[in-house]
Amino acid sequence: MGNTIGVLIMTHGDFGKAAIESAELIVGKQDNYDTMSVFVVDQVDDLKQEMLDKADKLDTSKGLLVLTDIVGGTPINLASYLLERENTIVASGVNLPVLLEVLMSRTGTIEELAEVVQAAYNQGLTIRTNEDLEGDEEDEYSL
């Protein structure tokens, strides 16, 4: 059996494909993942079958993490069907910091990966203003 949790990235348009390409520039070539792009012209029944086929091709013996783009969108609504499978988690709001953490942390358990995803979401957002330029002390996040 495989040594990584399977990952399926489902997004509107080709966002998921672009995200994994960007992630691979940073962490190297990955395996045991797939992407699925959803477009306006797609039929939901066809998309559902495509999703099931892609999930079936992944090694999910350690679990399956499905990353989607937005809550309430077609990708997460479709992904919810996969929750009938054991050791499956669906998370919305995929972004590059989360994807990087997932790709570097998927040799543990699916429960551990769920914690990694939550922590990455919490730590992956910062808001900077010109006030950040003020001050004498430099830190690791200085401009």
Secondary structure as UniProt FT lines:
FT   STRAND          6..12
FT   TURN            13..14
FT   HELIX           15..27
FT   STRAND          33..38
FT   TURN            40..41
FT   HELIX           44..57
FT   TURN            61..62
FT   STRAND          64..68
FT   TURN            71..72
FT   HELIX           74..79
FT   HELIX           80..84
FT   TURN            86..87
FT   STRAND          88..92
FT   HELIX           96..104
FT   TURN            106..107
FT   HELIX           110..123
FT   HELIX           130..133
FT   TURN            140..141
//
